Amino acid sequence: MTQSDSDLREAAKKSIKKKRGAWQFLITTLVVFALMNVIWWVTTPGESYWPIWVLIGMGIGVVFSFIGAYSKTANKQISDAQIDAEIKKMTGA
């Protein structure tokens, strides 16, 4: 396997991990939201529907998680030229 093959393989692994993480976070959000609904229903049914704030907060995280995992720019490789340019900026050279 050449260096570029191993780099491509590592990039693919990273992409798969991001996608799995996004789906796991979505499932976690749904479970937490269901739990919050049960707590709301048992303790204060008919009053202010506070679980919506949990859904909004975690929903924003879910959206950004999926954007990071599935957007075209998320899986774009960083070139050596970009790394060199960033080092030059950081060192002031």
PyMOL CGO cylinders between C-alpha atoms (Angstrom):
from pymol import cmd
from pymol.cgo import CYLINDER

trace = [
    CYLINDER, 0.00, 0.00, 0.00, 1.42, 3.40, -0.95, 0.3, 1, 1, 1, 1, 1, 1,
    CYLINDER, 1.42, 3.40, -0.95, 1.44, 6.48, 1.24, 0.3, 1, 1, 1, 1, 1, 1,
    CYLINDER, 1.44, 6.48, 1.24, -1.48, 8.01, -0.63, 0.3, 1, 1, 1, 1, 1, 1,
    CYLINDER, -1.48, 8.01, -0.63, -3.48, 4.80, -0.21, 0.3, 1, 1, 1, 1, 1, 1,
    CYLINDER, -3.48, 4.80, -0.21, -2.90, 4.83, 3.54, 0.3, 1, 1, 1, 1, 1, 1,
    CYLINDER, -2.90, 4.83, 3.54, -3.81, 8.55, 3.68, 0.3, 1, 1, 1, 1, 1, 1,
    CYLINDER, -3.81, 8.55, 3.68, -6.99, 7.86, 1.76, 0.3, 1, 1, 1, 1, 1, 1,
    CYLINDER, -6.99, 7.86, 1.76, -7.78, 4.94, 4.06, 0.3, 1, 1, 1, 1, 1, 1,
    CYLINDER, -7.78, 4.94, 4.06, -7.31, 7.14, 7.15, 0.3, 1, 1, 1, 1, 1, 1,
    CYLINDER, -7.31, 7.14, 7.15, -9.53, 9.84, 5.65, 0.3, 1, 1, 1, 1, 1, 1,
    CYLINDER, -9.53, 9.84, 5.65, -12.21, 7.23, 4.95, 0.3, 1, 1, 1, 1, 1, 1,
    CYLINDER, -12.21, 7.23, 4.95, -12.01, 5.96, 8.55, 0.3, 1, 1, 1, 1, 1, 1,
    CYLINDER, -12.01, 5.96, 8.55, -12.35, 9.51, 9.85, 0.3, 1, 1, 1, 1, 1, 1,
    CYLINDER, -12.35, 9.51, 9.85, -15.37, 10.13, 7.61, 0.3, 1, 1, 1, 1, 1, 1,
    CYLINDER, -15.37, 10.13, 7.61, -17.06, 6.93, 8.78, 0.3, 1, 1, 1, 1, 1, 1,
    CYLINDER, -17.06, 6.93, 8.78, -16.44, 7.84, 12.42, 0.3, 1, 1, 1, 1, 1, 1,
    CYLINDER, -16.44, 7.84, 12.42, -17.98, 11.30, 11.89, 0.3, 1, 1, 1, 1, 1, 1,
    CYLINDER, -17.98, 11.30, 11.89, -21.05, 9.79, 10.25, 0.3, 1, 1, 1, 1, 1, 1,
    CYLINDER, -21.05, 9.79, 10.25, -21.48, 7.19, 12.99, 0.3, 1, 1, 1, 1, 1, 1,
    CYLINDER, -21.48, 7.19, 12.99, -21.04, 9.89, 15.61, 0.3, 1, 1, 1, 1, 1, 1,
    CYLINDER, -21.04, 9.89, 15.61, -23.74, 12.03, 14.01, 0.3, 1, 1, 1, 1, 1, 1,
    CYLINDER, -23.74, 12.03, 14.01, -26.21, 9.13, 14.01, 0.3, 1, 1, 1, 1, 1, 1,
    CYLINDER, -26.21, 9.13, 14.01, -25.33, 8.20, 17.59, 0.3, 1, 1, 1, 1, 1, 1,
    CYLINDER, -25.33, 8.20, 17.59, -25.87, 11.79, 18.69, 0.3, 1, 1, 1, 1, 1, 1,
    CYLINDER, -25.87, 11.79, 18.69, -29.26, 11.84, 16.94, 0.3, 1, 1, 1, 1, 1, 1,
    CYLINDER, -29.26, 11.84, 16.94, -30.32, 8.67, 18.75, 0.3, 1, 1, 1, 1, 1, 1,
    CYLINDER, -30.32, 8.67, 18.75, -29.08, 10.05, 22.06, 0.3, 1, 1, 1, 1, 1, 1,
    CYLINDER, -29.08, 10.05, 22.06, -31.02, 13.26, 21.45, 0.3, 1, 1, 1, 1, 1, 1,
    CYLINDER, -31.02, 13.26, 21.45, -34.22, 11.31, 20.74, 0.3, 1, 1, 1, 1, 1, 1,
    CYLINDER, -34.22, 11.31, 20.74, -33.81, 9.21, 23.89, 0.3, 1, 1, 1, 1, 1, 1,
    CYLINDER, -33.81, 9.21, 23.89, -33.12, 12.28, 26.06, 0.3, 1, 1, 1, 1, 1, 1,
    CYLINDER, -33.12, 12.28, 26.06, -36.07, 14.11, 24.51, 0.3, 1, 1, 1, 1, 1, 1,
    CYLINDER, -36.07, 14.11, 24.51, -38.36, 11.14, 25.16, 0.3, 1, 1, 1, 1, 1, 1,
    CYLINDER, -38.36, 11.14, 25.16, -37.16, 11.03, 28.78, 0.3, 1, 1, 1, 1, 1, 1,
    CYLINDER, -37.16, 11.03, 28.78, -37.75, 14.77, 29.19, 0.3, 1, 1, 1, 1, 1, 1,
    CYLINDER, -37.75, 14.77, 29.19, -41.28, 14.34, 27.82, 0.3, 1, 1, 1, 1, 1, 1,
    CYLINDER, -41.28, 14.34, 27.82, -42.01, 11.57, 30.32, 0.3, 1, 1, 1, 1, 1, 1,
    CYLINDER, -42.01, 11.57, 30.32, -40.70, 13.72, 33.17, 0.3, 1, 1, 1, 1, 1, 1,
    CYLINDER, -40.70, 13.72, 33.17, -42.78, 16.68, 31.98, 0.3, 1, 1, 1, 1, 1, 1,
    CYLINDER, -42.78, 16.68, 31.98, -45.90, 14.56, 31.56, 0.3, 1, 1, 1, 1, 1, 1,
    CYLINDER, -45.90, 14.56, 31.56, -45.55, 12.98, 35.03, 0.3, 1, 1, 1, 1, 1, 1,
    CYLINDER, -45.55, 12.98, 35.03, -44.65, 16.15, 36.92, 0.3, 1, 1, 1, 1, 1, 1,
    CYLINDER, -44.65, 16.15, 36.92, -46.34, 19.11, 35.20, 0.3, 1, 1, 1, 1, 1, 1,
    CYLINDER, -46.34, 19.11, 35.20, -48.72, 18.07, 32.42, 0.3, 1, 1, 1, 1, 1, 1,
    CYLINDER, -48.72, 18.07, 32.42, -50.65, 20.91, 30.89, 0.3, 1, 1, 1, 1, 1, 1,
    CYLINDER, -50.65, 20.91, 30.89, -48.22, 23.56, 32.12, 0.3, 1, 1, 1, 1, 1, 1,
    CYLINDER, -48.22, 23.56, 32.12, -45.45, 25.22, 30.17, 0.3, 1, 1, 1, 1, 1, 1,
    CYLINDER, -45.45, 25.22, 30.17, -43.91, 22.74, 27.76, 0.3, 1, 1, 1, 1, 1, 1,
    CYLINDER, -43.91, 22.74, 27.76, -40.28, 23.10, 28.86, 0.3, 1, 1, 1, 1, 1, 1,
    CYLINDER, -40.28, 23.10, 28.86, -38.89, 20.01, 27.02, 0.3, 1, 1, 1, 1, 1, 1,
    CYLINDER, -38.89, 20.01, 27.02, -38.93, 22.07, 23.83, 0.3, 1, 1, 1, 1, 1, 1,
    CYLINDER, -38.93, 22.07, 23.83, -35.82, 23.89, 25.10, 0.3, 1, 1, 1, 1, 1, 1,
    CYLINDER, -35.82, 23.89, 25.10, -33.99, 20.58, 25.40, 0.3, 1, 1, 1, 1, 1, 1,
    CYLINDER, -33.99, 20.58, 25.40, -35.02, 19.65, 21.87, 0.3, 1, 1, 1, 1, 1, 1,
    CYLINDER, -35.02, 19.65, 21.87, -33.96, 23.02, 20.46, 0.3, 1, 1, 1, 1, 1, 1,
    CYLINDER, -33.96, 23.02, 20.46, -30.57, 22.93, 22.19, 0.3, 1, 1, 1, 1, 1, 1,
    CYLINDER, -30.57, 22.93, 22.19, -29.72, 19.37, 21.29, 0.3, 1, 1, 1, 1, 1, 1,
    CYLINDER, -29.72, 19.37, 21.29, -31.32, 19.74, 17.86, 0.3, 1, 1, 1, 1, 1, 1,
    CYLINDER, -31.32, 19.74, 17.86, -28.86, 22.49, 17.00, 0.3, 1, 1, 1, 1, 1, 1,
    CYLINDER, -28.86, 22.49, 17.00, -26.04, 20.12, 17.95, 0.3, 1, 1, 1, 1, 1, 1,
    CYLINDER, -26.04, 20.12, 17.95, -27.54, 17.36, 15.79, 0.3, 1, 1, 1, 1, 1, 1,
    CYLINDER, -27.54, 17.36, 15.79, -27.78, 19.68, 12.78, 0.3, 1, 1, 1, 1, 1, 1,
    CYLINDER, -27.78, 19.68, 12.78, -24.15, 20.76, 13.08, 0.3, 1, 1, 1, 1, 1, 1,
    CYLINDER, -24.15, 20.76, 13.08, -23.07, 17.17, 13.66, 0.3, 1, 1, 1, 1, 1, 1,
    CYLINDER, -23.07, 17.17, 13.66, -24.71, 16.06, 10.40, 0.3, 1, 1, 1, 1, 1, 1,
    CYLINDER, -24.71, 16.06, 10.40, -23.36, 19.07, 8.52, 0.3, 1, 1, 1, 1, 1, 1,
    CYLINDER, -23.36, 19.07, 8.52, -19.87, 18.19, 9.73, 0.3, 1, 1, 1, 1, 1, 1,
    CYLINDER, -19.87, 18.19, 9.73, -20.28, 14.55, 8.77, 0.3, 1, 1, 1, 1, 1, 1,
    CYLINDER, -20.28, 14.55, 8.77, -22.02, 14.85, 5.39, 0.3, 1, 1, 1, 1, 1, 1,
    CYLINDER, -22.02, 14.85, 5.39, -21.04, 18.20, 3.86, 0.3, 1, 1, 1, 1, 1, 1,
    CYLINDER, -21.04, 18.20, 3.86, -18.74, 18.22, 0.86, 0.3, 1, 1, 1, 1, 1, 1,
    CYLINDER, -18.74, 18.22, 0.86, -16.14, 20.37, 2.61, 0.3, 1, 1, 1, 1, 1, 1,
    CYLINDER, -16.14, 20.37, 2.61, -16.09, 18.20, 5.75, 0.3, 1, 1, 1, 1, 1, 1,
    CYLINDER, -16.09, 18.20, 5.75, -14.29, 15.34, 4.03, 0.3, 1, 1, 1, 1, 1, 1,
    CYLINDER, -14.29, 15.34, 4.03, -12.02, 17.49, 1.91, 0.3, 1, 1, 1, 1, 1, 1,
    CYLINDER, -12.02, 17.49, 1.91, -8.34, 16.63, 2.31, 0.3, 1, 1, 1, 1, 1, 1,
    CYLINDER, -8.34, 16.63, 2.31, -5.92, 19.23, 3.59, 0.3, 1, 1, 1, 1, 1, 1,
    CYLINDER, -5.92, 19.23, 3.59, -3.08, 19.66, 1.13, 0.3, 1, 1, 1, 1, 1, 1,
    CYLINDER, -3.08, 19.66, 1.13, 0.58, 20.04, 2.03, 0.3, 1, 1, 1, 1, 1, 1,
    CYLINDER, 0.58, 20.04, 2.03, 0.51, 23.50, 0.44, 0.3, 1, 1, 1, 1, 1, 1,
    CYLINDER, 0.51, 23.50, 0.44, -2.28, 24.57, 2.79, 0.3, 1, 1, 1, 1, 1, 1,
    CYLINDER, -2.28, 24.57, 2.79, -0.36, 23.25, 5.79, 0.3, 1, 1, 1, 1, 1, 1,
    CYLINDER, -0.36, 23.25, 5.79, 2.80, 25.07, 4.68, 0.3, 1, 1, 1, 1, 1, 1,
    CYLINDER, 2.80, 25.07, 4.68, 0.84, 28.30, 4.18, 0.3, 1, 1, 1, 1, 1, 1,
    CYLINDER, 0.84, 28.30, 4.18, -0.68, 28.02, 7.65, 0.3, 1, 1, 1, 1, 1, 1,
    CYLINDER, -0.68, 28.02, 7.65, 2.74, 27.42, 9.21, 0.3, 1, 1, 1, 1, 1, 1,
    CYLINDER, 2.74, 27.42, 9.21, 4.03, 30.54, 7.45, 0.3, 1, 1, 1, 1, 1, 1,
    CYLINDER, 4.03, 30.54, 7.45, 1.14, 32.57, 8.86, 0.3, 1, 1, 1, 1, 1, 1,
    CYLINDER, 1.14, 32.57, 8.86, 1.73, 31.23, 12.35, 0.3, 1, 1, 1, 1, 1, 1,
    CYLINDER, 1.73, 31.23, 12.35, 5.47, 31.89, 12.30, 0.3, 1, 1, 1, 1, 1, 1,
    CYLINDER, 5.47, 31.89, 12.30, 5.17, 35.24, 10.53, 0.3, 1, 1, 1, 1, 1, 1,
    CYLINDER, 5.17, 35.24, 10.53, 7.53, 34.11, 7.80, 0.3, 1, 1, 1, 1, 1, 1,
]
cmd.load_cgo(trace, "trace")
